[in-house]
Structures are given as structure tokens and as C-alpha cells.
Amino acid sequence: MADVVRAALVQATWTGDTESMIAKHEEYARAAAAQGAKVIGFQEVFNAPYFCQVQEPEHYRWAEPVPDGPTVRRMQDLARETGMVIVVPVFEVEQSGFYYNTAAVIDADGTVLGAYRKHHIPQVKGFWEKYYFKPGNAGWPVFDTAVGKVGVYICYDRHFPEGWRQLGLNGAQLVYNPSATSRGLSAYLWQLEQPAAAVANEYFIAAINRVGVEEYGDNDFYGTSYFVDPRGQFVGEVASDSKEELVIRDLDFGMIDEVRQQWAFYRDRRPDAYDGLVQP
């Protein structure tokens, strides 16, 4: 397995329907593969609008099973075609009444390795997610993919350091953070939290945000997606704040061992002293 992994992410505008949205991402994935990318991730509920700006039962129609729903099956075909690992965020229905904000992870041969379910569910103006989603119950999986060990942490999760740490303890080298965050709410935090998490946990993070204003509200999704390394430095430029973009960067996984030996944060952890952190 190569130390340098060419990785990609997509920040996209909503097209107005699922079919054209998926087709757009398929074309971006093919373009990334043509440029040598071996792993790609999409934004939160990538095949739908960010419907959580409202609380309406009609939006349960976006939900589908994982891994046996049509979108994940189609992404399996895309993974086989392109030879890329793909991180696929969708609205999951497990059974009637059991809905999750989920990301499936598909290996380069099309195998579904598993899925991550968003743990922390917001319920504030413009982000009415508790109306739709149960809190995740599938732990903090890290998937052993063709490019290395890949984890996922979804949008609002990023405000909670505990999950970032658990992904690191579980061996993550690269964590995709698919998001839908708006300009007025969190722009200041967007380029602060993920670099800080990358430093604290000494791995790479792919931070993905939607872009544009969509039909169900006035949230202005501001893009500025990026990759950040274990030293907290952006890998290349941050993406546009107003236009969709395919971002492709070379990530030197050799840096992970280098930083962990230099800074030794994992060595100096004190889990014996942290009991109070998990008290309700």
C-alpha cells in the first residue's frame, strides 16, 4: 500500500432531483479517477437536498436501505468501474420508524465494508434533524480499505471531540467529514475545528460542505471544503465558497507516524483520569 494516497472530495450544488444529483457525482468520480484518485467522498445526504431546513413528513421519501438501497448499489458499480474507495452519505431507513443519517463505505472492488451512523443530532433553526434521524448506534467503525484505514464523522459530530478521538484509537488514517453547514451559523468554526481535530488525533481529515442556497430554506451553504494534514495544515487550497468543486490532493500517510513520534499525544493520554468525561 502506497504511503502517498491521492484522495478526492466533491462539494456540489443541489440539482433539483435525485437522478441528476447522482449522475453529477458519478461524473465527478470518473474525473477524479482519471486524475489518479483512489478514494473519494461526497457531502452529507449527497443524493438529496438538505431537507432538514423544514420539518415535513414528505421528506421521509428520501430515505432508503443501506446497503441494499438503489443509491448504494449504484455506487458499488461506480467503485468497481473506477477502482476507487467511495464514501456515500445517505438518509437511511433500517425499518419502519428507524431512520439514520448514514454514510456507507465502499471498497475499490465494490464491496460494502459497512456504514457509519451520525451520533450527534442537532435540533435548531434550519437544522431540524431530530425530526428525521435517530442517534447513531453503530459505534465508531474504521474501515480497512484499499487505500488504508478510513473513518467517517458527519457534520454536527465535528463539534464533539470524543468521536474524533475514538476514530483515532480505532486506527483511522483518513476521516471524511461530510457536512451541510451554512454561512451565518458556523463559518468561523469551519476552518478551526477540523484542523484542531487533525492535530489532536494525528490523522488526515477531508472536510466537505455543500454549496449554495436550496429550495427548502435560506441556509447559504458556503463550501470551502478542504483536506487537512496531521499537523493541522491545509493540503493545497481550500475550495470555493460559492461554486461546486472537485478537490483532489495527495496525502502522505507517512506523515502520521512522523507526527505521532514527534508529538506523542497517544503515548501521553490519561484514560485512567477521564472517568468524569462520560458521566451524564
N, C-alpha and C positions, 0 to 999 in steps of 0.2 A: 504494500500500500504506500503510495507516494506521500512524502511529508507535505508537499505543496498541493492543495486541493483548489481547483477552480470552481467557485461557488457563485450562484446567481439568486436573485430575488426579483419579484415583479411588484411595482406599485401601479395600480390601474384605476381608471375611471369606470363607473358603472355604465354599461351599455344599454340597459333597459330590459333585457331578458336573459335568461339563464343560458340558452343555447349559444348566443353570440358572445357572452361573457366567457364561457368555457372555451369556445373556439379561439378567442383572443389569447387566452393563456396558453393554449396549445401552440399557437404560432410563436409566442414569446419563448416557450420552452424549446421549440425546434431551433429558433435563432440562437439561444444560449448554447445548445448542444453543438451547433455548427461552429461556435467560437470556443469549443473545448470544455464547456462547463460540465461538471459531473454530479452536481446537486443543485436543486432549485426549490424555492419556497414561495408560496402565494400568500396574499393578505387574508385577514380574518373573514370567515364566511365568503370566500372569494367568488363563488358562483351565484351570489345573490346581492341585493342591495343591503345596506346596513339598516334593516327594518326595525331595529331596536330603538330608533328615534320615536316610535309610537308603540302603543300597547293595543294591538288589534288581533283578534283570533285568526283573521285571514292569513297572517304571516306564518302560521304553522305549515302552510303549504310548501315552504322552502325546505322542510326537514326531510331527510332520507336516511336509510340504514347505513351503517358503517360496519364491516367493509363491503356489504353486498348491495349497496345502492348504485344507481346509474353513474354518478359522478366519479366515485372511487374506482369503479370498474373501468371507466373510460381513461382515468389517469393511470391505471395499471397498463393499459395498452400503450399509453404515451411513454411510460417508463421503459417498457420493452423496446419501443421504437427508437427512443433517443439514447438509451443506456444510462439514464440519469436517475439518481435518487430524487424523489419528489415529496415535498411536504404539502398536504392537501387539507386546508381548513374548511369545514362544512358544518352545517346545522344538522346534528344527528338525532334521529329518533331510534331509541333502543326497543321500546314497546309503547303501547298507548299510555300517555301521561308521563313518559320518561324521555326527556329531551336534554341534550347537552350541546355545548359549544366545543367542538371537537376538531382535532387535526389528525388525519391518518398519515402514516409514514410508509412510503412505498419504496422498496429497494430497486436497484437498477435493472433487475431481471423481471420486475413486475410483481414481486411478492409483497403482499401487505404485511409489514412487520408488526403492526399494532397501531394504537392510537393514543393520543393524549386528550384528556377532557379538562377544560378550563376549571380551575379550582375556585377562583375568587370572582364573584358575580356582582357587578355594580347595579345600583338602582337609584339613579339620579337623572335629572332632566336631560333628555336627549340620549340617554343610555339606560333604557328600561329593560335590562337583561334578565332580572329575576322573573319577569312576566313569562319569559320563554324557557329559560335554562335552569336545570338543577345544577348544584355544585358538582364538580368533577369528583369521581370516586375511583379512579383507575391509577392512583399513585403518580409517581414521577418517573415514568419509563425513559430509559435511554436506549436507543436502537442501534444495534451493531450493523451498520450499513456498508455498502461497497466503498464509501469514502471515509469511513471512520464512525465514531460514536456520536450520534445526533439526538438531541433532545428538543422539546418544544415547550414554550411558556406563552400563553395567549393574552395579549392586550393588557387588561386591568391587572392581571397577575404580576406584571412587571413592578408594581408598587410594593410588592411583598418580598423581602429578601430571602425568606425561608425556602421558597421553591427554587430560586436560583441556586442556593447552596446545596439543596438535595440533589439537583441535577448534576452539580459538580461532584458530589460524593458518589453519585452513581456512574461517574466516568465520562460525562459529556465533554466532547472537544468543540462542538459547534451547537449552539442553541438558536433555533429560529423563534422569533417573537412576532407572529402575525398580529396586526392591530387595526383598529379603526378609531383614531383619536382626532379630535377637532381643534382648530386653531385657537379658539378662545379659552379652551379648558386646560391644555397641558403642554403647549408648545415649549415653555420654559423647561419642563421636566424631560422632554423627549430626548434631548441631546445630553442629558445629565445622568439619568437613571441607568440606562443600559451600559454606557461606558463604565460607570461605577460598578455595576454588577459584573462586567467582564474582568475588571481589576480584582474585585473581591474574591471571585471564583476562578480566575485564571483560565478562561477559555474564550473562544470567539463567539460573538453574538451577531445574528442577522436581524435587524430591526426593520420591520415592514409596516408601512402605513398606507391606507387608502389615500386617494387624492380626488378633490372636487366636492361639489355640493350635489346631493342626490334627491330623489323625488319625495322621500318621506319625512323631510325635516330640513332645517337650515344649518346643520352641522357642516362646517367647512373643513374637510379632511385635508391635511396640509402636507402629505407626502413626506419628503426629506428622509427617505429610507436610507439605510447605510449598513455596512459591516464595520464592526469594531473588534480590535485585537485584545489579547490578554493584558496588554499594557494600558488599555483604555484609549488607544489612538484609532481614529478612523482609518480604514483601509481604503485609500482613494477618496474621491469626493463624495459628499452627501448628495442625494438625488434632489431633483427639483421640488419646490413646494407647491407647484401648480399644474404640472404636467405628468402624465404617466411615463414610466421609465422602466427599462430592463437594466438592472445593475449587475455587473459581473466583476468579480475580484478574485485574485489569487491569495489564498490563506495558507500561511506557513505553519502547519501544525507542530513543527519542531519548536516553535516559539513557546508552546505550552510547557514543555519540560524545562526549557531555559528559564522561564519566568518563575515556575514553581520551585526550582532550585535556588534562584536568586532571592525571592521574596518569602518563600517557605510558609505561606499562610496556612496551608493544610497541616503542616507539622505543628504549628503553634496554636491550633484550635483547642478549646477547652470544653468539650461536650459535657464533662463531669460537672461543670459550673453553670450549665444552661437550663436547668430544670424549670426555672421560673418562666422561661420564654414560651412554654407550651401550656401553662396554666390558664384556664378560661377567665 
